[in-house]
Amino acid sequence: MIWRSIYKMAHAKLAEGVFAINKPYGMSSAQVIRDCQHHFNPSKLFAPLLAADRALREKENRYQQRRRTHAKRDINVKIGHGGTLDPLATGVLILGVGKGTKALHDFLGCTKTYETVVVFGASTDTYDRVGKLIKKGDYSNITREQVEEALNSFRGKFQQMPPLYSALKMNGKPLYEYAREGKPIPREIETREVDVTELELTEWYEPGTHNHRWPTEEAEQAEKNVVKSVWQVAKNQQDGTTSTEEAATLIPEVVEKEVKALADHESNKRAAEERVDELVSEEPAGKKRKTETGAAEPMMSGALKDKKGKDKKQDKYAKNRGLDLAPPPPSPDTPFPWEGKGPPAAKIRMTVTSGFYVRSLCHDLGEKLGCGAMMAELVRSRQGEFVLGTDNCMEYSDLALGEDVWAPKIQKALDLWNNKDNAGKAQAVEPVVKKEEPKTEEVKTEEDKTEEIKAEEQPAGEVKVEESAPVKDEETVKTEPETKA
């Protein structure tokens, strides 16, 4: 019986391919992969895939086995994603399983559809509602017609400026560090060409009719000056009002303030380092705590200890380290950070190319209207052919319902992908045109006629294809995020 089960598993169909999952709010893309592996590893659906990987491991020589780190020695379902999704966002996250990870690179350049909510009247350093308030603007006269007219500037191809204060770096150094130190930006800020093929205002929220709001935390004045100076450099560069050399120079009025801000920053940094030094624990080799097995408890030299003596540096290896990375949306009971009805908001749907920053569009839209704006919500409703609410995109919540629920959905999505992939390969093969030859009558025996009848009764599409061996590398495939929120 055991050998029969092993034989069936070895000859079972491998669950490989590409599918999508609806990523929850506040979770990193890497955490979704870890959660999927947690459910997939002990499952029946992926047991043949793991058995094939285990068989390949057994064929490795000692040198190959020694090269593997301890983390890679564990046999897990090989999963990768086709482009990260911001923790603040929800929606389509493409995952590749097994050989499907090799196709993930193709999704880095595909178009994507997003739905975002823009709140007017204020700007933050991160261009979204979880950053710090930098400035507020008059939103009393902002109308839907004004916003729709301003959106015309963001259709088609144009050069987009990435989020400056929080994301952009030059020579490995964030732009705000140059501003904080009172130094000129070394070169022109790089933009990227993007293409917005569709852009539509789908919903308009009048003041007092929505629960979206600005953050309550406001940046210090010195920090505001730093951010505004970097924004001004970018604005001058985009408008073409200054030369490259002038655009690389910060506003002179804020340099003196930023020198003081830098001194305060260094003072606070030294005070923090002194507090950290008090937490550093260096125990002599002979006095290390013993474990239950009698062996000395390993400890990294200079590791920080919490009150219970736990090594804080181990937290980055926790399985749930990618959870709760964004603050929860405000509850309706939370007081609004303004007086009266507050600002209007709008839901905008867009289809964009690779490398597009949705939060930059929200910020730039507010700058164009003169009132400021920020991104409050973000949903990726489509990436390539994967769409929310369809058979090739499952819900993350299905994982907790058990294999009986999620396994059929994943199998269906993988079948859709593999059938589409095989059909594409069949169409890509150019048919060979043969020269017609003169027809000659052939005398057929009874055996020949029987074979022809059997061939005609065989269902179409049943072609036996030899499966190639699974790939050897079990580590999770990592792809560079190309489209960012």
Disulfide bonds with the S-S distance in Angstrom:
none
